[in-house]
Amino acid sequence: MKRILISVFSLALLVSASPSQAGFLDDLTRQAAPLLQGGSSSLDDSTIIKGLKEALATGTERAVNEVAKPDGYFGNQLIKIMLPDKLQKVADLLGTVGYQKQVDEFVLSMNRAAEKAAPQAARFFGDAIREMTVEDAQGLLKGGDRAATDFFEKKTRTKLYDAFKPTVGKTMGEVGTVKAFQNMVGKYQALPLAAFGGKPSLDLDDYVTNKALDGLFTMVAAEEKNIRTNPAARTTDLLKTVFGR
């Protein structure tokens, strides 16, 4: 019964109809009612459970694949990791004295590190799906447009941070981010005016890891909206069966 309740609540959330399908959610609720009462439904329990898992997995899988591909972060202006505020004035000054190429390479390397870390998110999202409770599902049903995204972020962000950070640190070393950062600071400190600004300090691993996670959840939210509003986003036979009238 617990698994059925989870299925009903979560399916209702993730397949909320677009304005042109105003009656869809009511239809889904009526179809699920016999299950809540211990009776039968036009869809068997195993199909509904599979549909639930696939619906939750679809958006997160698409988001992970989108950010993990080459230029997944760097080529997406919505989530591209830019210089932190502490380094922006350093970069601006260096750019005016012939070091713009190094600044650009530094920005690129941060984004490459995020792209390298991103595939690890898939297993954590999968764990969150398997561990979902009835209370979680009720929260999704009562929540807003980002309810599923907020659920995943609450359940996985700390774990993702711990998994991402070592990969980010290792990758930045491999692609030259740390060296580029040190070179930038060294050149900045060598400039006469830099003495007035002091030495910029920054935990690069922490900064890039958090920005990578911010971008990932931004893309999860975009995919959640797509599943909510666009029937064409339900691309598999199982999703069409579960979500069909």
C-alpha positions in Angstrom: 0.0 0.0 0.0 2.9 2.3 0.8 4.4 1.8 -2.6 1.1 2.5 -4.3 0.6 5.7 -2.4 4.0 6.9 -3.4 3.2 6.1 -7.0 -0.1 7.9 -7.0 1.3 11.1 -5.3 4.4 11.3 -7.4 2.8 10.6 -10.7 0.2 13.3 -10.0 3.0 15.8 -9.4 5.2 14.9 -12.3 2.6 14.7 -15.0 0.5 17.7 -14.1 -1.2 18.8 -17.3 -0.5 21.8 -19.4 -3.3 24.4 -19.8 -4.5 22.6 -22.9 -5.0 19.4 -20.9 -7.0 20.8 -18.1 -8.7 17.6 -17.2 -5.7 15.3 -17.1 -4.9 15.4 -13.4 -8.5 14.8 -12.5 -8.6 11.8 -14.8 -5.4 10.4 -13.3 -6.7 10.9 -9.7 -10.0 9.0 -10.6 -7.9 6.2 -12.2 -5.8 5.9 -9.1 -8.7 6.0 -6.6 -9.4 2.2 -6.7 -5.8 1.6 -5.8 -6.0 3.8 -2.7 -9.2 1.9 -1.7 -7.5 -1.5 -2.2 -9.3 -2.3 -5.4 -8.1 -2.6 -9.0 -7.1 -0.1 -11.6 -6.8 -0.1 -15.4 -3.1 -0.1 -14.8 -1.6 -2.8 -12.6 0.5 -1.9 -9.5 3.8 -3.0 -11.1 3.2 -0.8 -14.1 2.4 2.2 -11.9 5.5 1.7 -9.8 7.7 1.3 -12.9 6.1 4.5 -14.3 6.8 6.3 -11.1 10.5 5.4 -11.1 10.9 6.2 -14.8 9.1 9.6 -14.4 11.4 10.6 -11.6 14.4 9.3 -13.4 13.7 10.9 -16.8 14.2 14.6 -15.8 17.3 13.9 -13.7 18.9 11.7 -16.3 18.4 14.3 -19.0 19.8 17.0 -16.7 22.9 15.0 -15.8 23.5 14.1 -19.5 23.1 17.8 -20.5 25.7 19.2 -18.1 28.2 16.3 -18.3 28.7 16.6 -22.1 31.5 18.7 -23.6 30.6 22.4 -23.0 27.6 21.3 -20.9 28.5 24.1 -18.5 30.8 26.3 -20.5 28.4 26.5 -23.5 25.3 27.1 -21.5 25.0 30.8 -20.4 22.4 29.8 -17.8 24.8 27.8 -15.8 28.3 28.7 -17.0 30.7 29.1 -14.1 32.1 32.6 -14.1 34.9 34.1 -12.1 34.0 34.7 -8.4 33.6 38.3 -7.3 36.9 38.1 -5.4 38.8 37.5 -8.6 36.8 39.7 -11.0 38.8 42.8 -10.4 42.0 40.8 -10.7 40.8 39.4 -14.0 39.7 42.9 -15.2 43.1 44.4 -14.4 45.0 41.5 -16.0 43.0 41.7 -19.1 44.0 45.3 -19.6 47.7 44.4 -19.5 47.8 41.5 -21.9 46.6 38.5 -19.9 43.1 38.0 -21.2 43.9 34.7 -22.7 45.0 33.3 -19.3 41.8 34.7 -17.7 39.7 32.9 -20.4 41.6 29.7 -19.9 41.0 29.9 -16.2 37.2 30.2 -16.7 37.2 27.3 -19.2 39.1 25.1 -16.8 36.6 25.6 -14.0 33.7 24.6 -16.3 35.6 21.5 -17.5 36.0 20.4 -13.9 32.3 20.7 -13.3 31.5 18.7 -16.5 33.9 16.0 -15.4 32.2 15.7 -12.0 28.6 15.8 -13.2 28.1 12.1 -14.1 28.4 11.1 -10.5 25.0 12.6 -9.8 23.1 9.8 -11.5 23.5 7.3 -8.7 22.6 9.7 -6.0 19.4 10.7 -7.7 18.6 7.0 -8.2 19.1 6.4 -4.4 16.7 9.3 -3.6 14.0 7.7 -5.8 14.3 4.3 -4.2 14.2 5.9 -0.7 11.2 8.1 -1.3 8.6 7.9 1.5 4.8 8.6 1.5 5.5 11.8 3.3 8.0 12.8 0.6 5.4 12.1 -2.0 2.8 14.2 -0.2 5.2 17.0 0.0 5.7 16.8 -3.8 2.0 16.9 -4.4 1.5 19.9 -2.3 4.6 21.7 -3.5 5.1 24.2 -6.3 6.6 24.0 -9.7 10.1 23.1 -8.3 8.8 20.6 -5.8 10.6 17.6 -7.3 13.8 19.6 -7.8 13.7 20.8 -4.2 13.2 17.2 -3.1 16.2 16.0 -4.9 18.3 18.9 -3.8 17.4 18.4 -0.1 18.1 14.6 -0.3 21.3 14.7 -2.4 23.1 18.1 -2.3 25.4 17.3 0.7 26.2 13.8 -0.7 26.8 15.3 -4.2 29.1 18.0 -2.7 31.2 15.3 -1.0 31.4 13.3 -4.2 32.0 16.2 -6.6 34.6 18.1 -4.6 37.5 15.5 -4.9 36.8 15.1 -8.6 36.7 18.9 -9.1 40.0 19.3 -7.3 41.7 16.5 -9.2 40.3 17.7 -12.6 41.3 21.3 -12.0 44.8 20.2 -11.3 44.8 18.1 -14.5 43.5 20.9 -16.7 45.6 23.6 -15.1 43.1 25.5 -13.1 45.1 25.7 -9.9 48.2 26.7 -11.8 46.3 29.3 -13.8 44.9 30.7 -10.6 48.3 30.9 -9.0 49.7 32.5 -12.1 46.9 35.1 -12.2 47.5 36.0 -8.6 51.2 36.2 -9.1 50.9 38.5 -12.1 48.3 40.6 -10.2 50.6 41.0 -7.2 53.4 42.0 -9.4 51.5 45.0 -10.7 52.1 48.3 -8.9 48.4 48.9 -8.1 47.9 45.5 -6.7 49.5 46.3 -3.4 46.4 48.3 -2.5 44.1 45.5 -3.1 45.8 42.8 -1.1 46.0 39.1 -2.0 42.7 37.5 -3.1 42.0 34.3 -1.2 39.5 31.7 -2.4 38.8 28.0 -1.9 38.6 27.1 -5.5 37.4 23.5 -5.0 34.5 24.7 -2.8 33.6 27.5 -5.2 33.5 25.3 -8.3 31.8 22.4 -6.6 29.0 24.6 -5.4 28.6 26.3 -8.7 28.5 22.9 -10.4 25.7 21.8 -8.1 23.8 25.1 -8.6 24.0 24.5 -12.4 22.9 20.9 -12.1 19.8 21.7 -10.1 19.0 24.5 -12.4 18.9 22.0 -15.2 16.9 19.5 -13.1 14.3 22.3 -12.6 14.1 22.9 -16.3 13.5 19.2 -17.0 10.9 19.1 -14.3 9.0 21.9 -15.9 9.3 20.1 -19.3 7.8 16.9 -17.9 5.0 18.9 -16.2 4.0 20.9 -19.3 5.1 19.0 -22.4 3.5 15.6 -23.2 6.2 15.1 -25.9 8.8 14.9 -23.1 7.3 11.5 -22.2 9.3 9.6 -24.7 9.1 5.9 -23.7 6.3 3.4 -24.2 6.0 2.9 -20.4 5.6 6.6 -19.8 3.0 6.9 -22.6 1.2 3.9 -21.1 1.2 5.3 -17.5 0.5 8.9 -18.5 -2.1 8.1 -21.2 -5.8 8.7 -20.6 
